[in-house]
Amino acid sequence: MLNRISFKLCLTLFLSFFACYSANAQQMPPGGIIVNTTCAITHGHTVDEVMTVARAINYTDEGPNLVFYRRPMSGGNFPANFLLRTVYWDSVEHWANGTGPGSSGPRNHLAKLLECDNVNRSFWINRNVGQGNAYGGGENDEALMAARRCRMRPGSTMEQLYTTLSEINAPYAQQGDSTLLQFSQRFIGPSEGVDMGTLVTIRLVGEDAMGLARRLDSSIKYVGTPADSPVENCGDWVLFASHVAHFGQ
């Protein structure tokens, strides 16, 4: 009788734990698409000029969700006129359908201010981790962004990376930090010597410059990638000033 009662008690506790875990576990979102294109500001022009024209473009309903131009603020041996165009889409089909002319006047003007390497775009599956308030929900035209490249450790999965980043991000969110944490997996635009699907970018986007600065100040400064991490060979943060050109949805 005692064994039967003990078995029922253990079974009840196990089922209760499983139900609690299922209720609180976070499911990895399917993600959207980021298309990155490296650009160069043409001689004699400035970032401010580029952004004035870029913000004048009126996109159609089929157009991108978000458009940013990101200027490096640290390291990486970037040229002085380097600018990264980052465009968010729902899917590759959305990108293929939404790359029409839109408002041609500002777009044509922008083409005179920027030389973009459109034949070497890279496509990334992008996922948000938790809830953030990047750019103050679109109220701020500029914020700081930090990004680091890593490779997936052999045998690890994107679900494991999502869970790990969720656990790292949770204490910051509980303390009221509004920084948005993202990670992106490159799947179009191969890199030499990198196995397919293993290159990832981990990204922090601030509500504004001060918000990201506080997050970086409070972050743990690891020496080397932790051995139990699902990623390896992670580089240091590269800091960007991220300018909003279009904040749709």
C-alpha positions as CSV (number, residue, x, y, z in Angstrom):
1,M,0.0,0.0,0.0
2,L,2.8,2.4,0.9
3,N,4.6,1.8,-2.4
4,R,1.4,2.4,-4.3
5,I,0.8,5.7,-2.4
6,S,4.4,6.7,-2.9
7,F,4.1,6.0,-6.7
8,K,0.9,8.0,-7.0
9,L,2.5,10.9,-5.1
10,C,5.7,10.9,-7.3
11,L,3.5,10.7,-10.4
12,T,1.4,13.7,-9.2
13,L,4.5,15.7,-8.4
14,F,6.0,14.9,-11.8
15,L,2.9,15.8,-13.7
16,S,2.5,19.0,-11.7
17,F,6.2,20.0,-12.5
18,F,5.7,19.2,-16.2
19,A,2.5,21.2,-16.4
20,C,4.3,24.2,-14.7
21,Y,7.2,23.9,-17.1
22,S,5.0,23.7,-20.1
23,A,3.1,26.8,-19.0
24,N,6.2,28.9,-18.4
25,A,8.5,27.6,-21.2
26,Q,9.1,30.1,-24.0
27,Q,8.7,28.9,-27.6
28,M,11.2,30.1,-30.1
29,P,9.4,32.5,-32.6
30,P,9.6,31.6,-36.3
31,G,11.4,34.9,-37.0
32,G,11.5,37.4,-39.9
33,I,14.1,38.3,-42.4
34,I,16.9,40.9,-42.3
35,V,18.7,41.9,-45.5
36,N,22.0,43.6,-45.0
37,T,23.9,45.5,-47.7
38,T,27.2,47.3,-47.2
39,C,27.3,50.9,-48.6
40,A,29.7,53.7,-49.0
41,I,28.7,57.4,-48.7
42,T,29.9,59.1,-51.8
43,H,32.6,61.8,-51.6
44,G,31.5,65.1,-50.3
45,H,28.3,63.9,-48.6
46,T,27.4,63.1,-45.0
47,V,25.3,60.7,-43.0
48,D,22.9,63.5,-42.2
49,E,22.3,64.1,-45.9
50,V,21.7,60.4,-46.5
51,M,19.2,60.1,-43.6
52,T,17.2,63.2,-44.7
53,V,16.7,61.7,-48.2
54,A,16.2,58.1,-46.9
55,R,13.4,59.3,-44.6
56,A,11.7,61.0,-47.5
57,I,11.0,57.7,-49.2
58,N,7.3,56.7,-49.0
59,Y,7.1,53.0,-49.1
60,T,4.1,51.1,-50.5
61,D,2.0,48.6,-48.5
62,E,4.1,45.8,-49.9
63,G,7.3,47.6,-48.8
64,P,9.7,46.7,-45.9
65,N,8.7,46.7,-42.2
66,L,11.8,48.6,-41.0
67,V,14.8,50.3,-42.6
68,F,18.0,51.4,-40.8
69,Y,21.3,52.8,-41.7
70,R,24.1,51.8,-39.3
71,R,27.4,53.6,-38.9
72,P,30.2,51.9,-37.1
73,M,31.5,53.5,-33.9
74,S,34.2,51.0,-33.0
75,G,36.8,48.6,-34.5
76,G,36.5,46.3,-37.5
77,N,38.7,48.3,-39.8
78,F,35.7,49.9,-41.5
79,P,36.3,52.6,-44.1
80,A,35.4,56.1,-42.9
81,N,32.5,56.3,-45.3
82,F,31.1,52.9,-44.5
83,L,27.3,52.5,-43.9
84,L,25.3,49.3,-43.4
85,R,21.8,49.3,-44.8
86,T,19.6,46.9,-42.7
87,V,16.1,46.1,-43.9
88,Y,13.5,44.0,-42.1
89,W,11.0,41.9,-44.0
90,D,8.4,39.2,-43.1
91,S,10.0,36.6,-45.4
92,V,12.1,36.2,-48.6
93,E,8.8,36.3,-50.6
94,H,7.9,39.6,-49.0
95,W,11.4,41.0,-50.0
96,A,11.0,39.7,-53.5
97,N,7.6,41.3,-53.8
98,G,8.3,44.5,-52.0
99,T,11.5,45.8,-53.7
100,G,9.6,48.0,-56.2
101,P,10.4,51.6,-56.9
102,G,8.2,53.3,-54.2
103,S,8.7,57.0,-54.3
104,S,11.2,57.3,-57.1
105,G,12.4,60.9,-56.5
106,P,14.0,60.5,-53.1
107,R,15.1,57.0,-54.1
108,N,16.9,58.3,-57.1
109,H,18.5,61.0,-55.1
110,L,19.7,58.5,-52.5
111,A,21.4,56.5,-55.2
112,K,23.6,59.5,-55.8
113,L,24.6,59.7,-52.1
114,L,25.3,56.1,-51.6
115,E,27.2,53.3,-53.5
116,C,25.8,50.0,-52.2
117,D,27.1,46.5,-52.9
118,N,23.7,45.1,-53.9
119,V,25.2,42.0,-55.5
120,N,26.6,40.8,-52.2
121,R,23.6,41.2,-49.9
122,S,23.3,38.8,-46.9
123,F,20.0,37.4,-45.7
124,W,19.4,36.5,-42.0
125,I,16.6,34.8,-40.1
126,N,16.1,37.2,-37.2
127,R,14.4,36.5,-33.9
128,N,13.7,38.8,-30.9
129,V,14.4,37.5,-27.5
130,G,11.9,38.7,-24.9
131,Q,10.4,42.2,-25.1
132,G,12.4,45.4,-25.7
133,N,11.7,48.9,-26.7
134,A,14.2,49.7,-29.4
135,Y,14.2,53.3,-30.6
136,G,11.4,54.0,-28.1
137,G,9.0,52.1,-30.3
138,G,9.8,54.4,-33.2
139,E,9.8,57.7,-31.2
140,N,13.6,58.0,-31.5
141,D,15.4,58.5,-34.8
142,E,18.6,57.1,-33.6
143,A,20.0,54.6,-31.0
144,L,23.2,52.8,-30.3
145,M,23.4,49.1,-31.4
146,A,26.0,46.5,-30.4
147,A,26.6,43.3,-32.4
148,R,28.9,40.3,-32.2
149,R,29.4,37.4,-34.6
150,C,29.6,33.8,-33.3
151,R,29.5,30.3,-34.8
152,M,27.1,27.6,-33.7
153,R,28.9,25.0,-31.7
154,P,28.7,21.5,-33.4
155,G,25.6,19.6,-32.2
156,S,23.9,22.7,-30.8
157,T,20.6,24.1,-32.1
158,M,18.9,27.5,-32.6
159,E,16.4,26.5,-29.9
160,Q,19.2,26.0,-27.4
161,L,20.6,29.4,-28.3
162,Y,17.2,31.0,-27.9
163,T,16.8,29.4,-24.5
164,T,20.3,30.5,-23.4
165,L,19.8,34.1,-24.5
166,S,16.3,34.2,-22.9
167,E,17.9,33.1,-19.6
168,I,20.7,35.7,-19.9
169,N,18.2,38.5,-20.8
170,A,15.6,37.8,-18.2
171,P,17.3,39.5,-15.2
172,Y,17.9,42.7,-17.2
173,A,14.3,42.8,-18.2
174,Q,13.1,42.2,-14.6
175,Q,15.2,45.3,-13.6
176,G,13.4,47.4,-16.2
177,D,16.1,47.4,-18.9
178,S,14.4,48.2,-22.3
179,T,17.2,47.0,-24.6
180,L,16.1,44.7,-27.4
181,L,18.0,41.5,-27.7
182,Q,18.0,39.7,-31.1
183,F,19.9,36.9,-32.8
184,S,20.2,36.3,-36.5
185,Q,21.2,33.2,-38.5
186,R,22.8,33.8,-41.9
187,F,21.3,31.6,-44.6
188,I,21.9,33.4,-47.9
189,G,25.2,35.0,-48.8
190,P,27.8,32.4,-47.8
191,S,31.0,33.2,-46.0
192,E,34.2,31.4,-47.0
193,G,35.2,28.7,-44.6
194,V,31.9,28.9,-42.6
195,D,29.7,25.8,-42.7
196,M,26.1,26.5,-43.8
197,G,23.8,28.0,-41.3
198,T,26.4,28.2,-38.5
199,L,27.1,31.9,-38.6
200,V,25.0,34.0,-36.1
201,T,24.9,37.6,-35.0
202,I,23.8,38.5,-31.5
203,R,22.5,42.1,-31.3
204,L,21.6,44.6,-28.6
205,V,19.5,47.6,-29.7
206,G,19.0,50.4,-27.3
207,E,15.9,52.5,-26.7
208,D,18.4,55.4,-27.2
209,A,22.1,55.8,-26.8
210,M,22.1,56.0,-23.0
211,G,19.9,53.0,-22.7
212,L,22.4,50.8,-24.6
213,A,25.3,52.3,-22.8
214,R,23.8,51.3,-19.4
215,R,23.2,47.8,-20.7
216,L,26.8,47.4,-21.8
217,D,28.1,48.8,-18.5
218,S,26.0,46.3,-16.5
219,S,26.8,43.2,-18.8
220,I,29.2,40.5,-17.6
221,K,32.6,40.9,-19.3
222,Y,33.5,37.3,-20.2
223,V,37.0,36.2,-21.2
224,G,36.4,33.8,-24.0
225,T,33.1,32.2,-25.0
226,P,31.7,30.2,-22.1
227,A,32.3,26.5,-22.5
228,D,28.7,25.5,-22.0
229,S,27.4,28.0,-24.6
230,P,25.7,26.7,-27.7
231,V,27.9,29.1,-29.7
232,E,31.7,29.4,-30.0
233,N,34.3,31.8,-31.4
234,C,32.3,34.8,-30.4
235,G,34.0,38.2,-31.2
236,D,33.8,41.4,-29.1
237,W,30.9,43.8,-29.5
238,V,31.0,46.1,-32.5
239,L,29.2,49.4,-31.7
240,F,27.0,51.2,-34.3
241,A,25.0,54.3,-34.4
242,S,21.7,53.1,-35.9
243,H,19.7,55.6,-37.8
244,V,15.9,55.0,-38.4
245,A,14.9,55.5,-42.0
246,H,11.5,53.8,-41.9
247,F,9.7,52.4,-38.8
248,G,6.6,50.7,-40.1
249,Q,5.6,47.5,-38.2
